[in-house]
Amino acid sequence: MGSGRRPSSGTDRILRAAVAAIRPRGHGFDQPVDGDVLEEIERFLPFLPTPMRIGFPLGLRLLEYGPPLFAGRWSRFSALETDQARAYLESFQRAGGLRAALVLGLRTLVLLAFYQHPQVLAHLGVDWQGRAIELTRRRAELLETAPFRTGS
């Protein structure tokens, strides 16, 4: 995964299922952005610290092949229905330890990529560029009217 290579098809499949299970749904959050969120996560993975770059794919495999062991389901994670996958992730998080850390990291990646997507930001009424322009304009106005102090 490091050095700009694309993740394996297995990693891609697991991440796609995780995005579907983790990202918000309903209440106006049903934009078709899963593919973009997945791309953003995959673009970030090479920048993980080396131990995490090695451990993350291993953790994803544990997530993928764990349902028979951890959930009593004879299925892979990526084949579970979205509600089942969500419940499985919640059970991983409740388990604590490394499994909880894996789910927490995965949720963080998914939610950061989701909430920074332009369609989601627009739905939320967030316009970072417009806000930056307005704050810069306002600061310039304040600097023009502020009296200059000399010496103190």
C-alpha positions, 0 to 999 in steps of 0.5 A: 500500500505504501509508495503510491500502489493501489490497495489489493482488491481484497483490501478494496472490497473490505474498505468498500463494505466498511464505508457502506456500514459506517458512513451516515445515512438518512437525514439528507446524507444519502448522497452517492459518495461512497466511491469518492470516500473510498478513494480518499481513504486509499489516497491517505493510506500510504501516509500512515506510519510504517507499523500502521501501514503494515498492521492496517491490512492485517486488521482488515483481514481479521475484520473480513474473516472474523464473522464465523469466529466473532459473530457466529456467521458463516460469511465474510464481512464484505458479504454481510448486509449493511445492518449486519456489518454495522452490528459486527463493527459495533461488537468489535468496538465493544470488545475493546483492545486491538479490535476496538482500536481497528474499528475506531481508526476505520471509523475515523478514516471513513467519517473524515473522508465523508464529511470533507466531501464537497456534496456533504459540505454543501448539504451541511451549508459549509463553505470553507473557501467563502468563509476564508474570503469573508474572514480575510476581508473582515480582517483587512477592514479591521486593520484599516480602521485600527489605530497604529500603536508606536512603542510600548 
